[in-house]
């Protein structure tokens, strides 16, 4: 995705432009792009199919679903902004759950920028409810935990495992710990000062985990 397209989607997610205005901006961007005339027909067809599926979603809502969405204050704008943030195929129950828990399109878009592009509505609710945002995810990735799953990030956040703690311990040689091991260290009060003191007498053992039975 080009930077210009990302900016347009961000404006849509933030509510600064309507869906129609965003569509006009994207069309203008495509017209101004030298690559636009050479886009494969399949790609353009795919975009049309996505647009049609969006229309189908609203066209096929039952009276019961309309009442449910209305009772939970879920607006069409919220649904369209969630779709613009990258969430497609959400059910009415998913949308209500996201809205009721305070998950915003901005929250979704920011997490997608960290690499979490396949999060379910349950994942998003869990991350939001536990206070795990894109900033925390990015800090943990930069600290060496890029492979951590949403559940692991929630567990580490809940137990006070932050990027500073991870970096300090990694500087002492603890570079291959699983998320659950970081949690165990934190839960038992093992910090970098204690680890440094214990290893000061045996530098050659620094960072090595003991074998079972030692």
Secondary structure, 3 states (H helix, E strand, C coil): CCHHHHHHHHHHHHCCCCHHHHHHHHHHHHHHCCCHHHCCHHHHHHHHHHHHHHHHHHHCCCHHHHHHHHHCCCCHHHHHHHHHCCCCCCCHHHHHHHHHCCCCHHHHHHHHHCCCCCCCHHHHHHHHHCCCCHHHHHHHHHCCCCCCCHHHHHHHHHCCCCHHHHHHHHHCCCCCCCHHHHHHHHHCCCCHHHHHHHHCCCHHHCCCCCCCCC
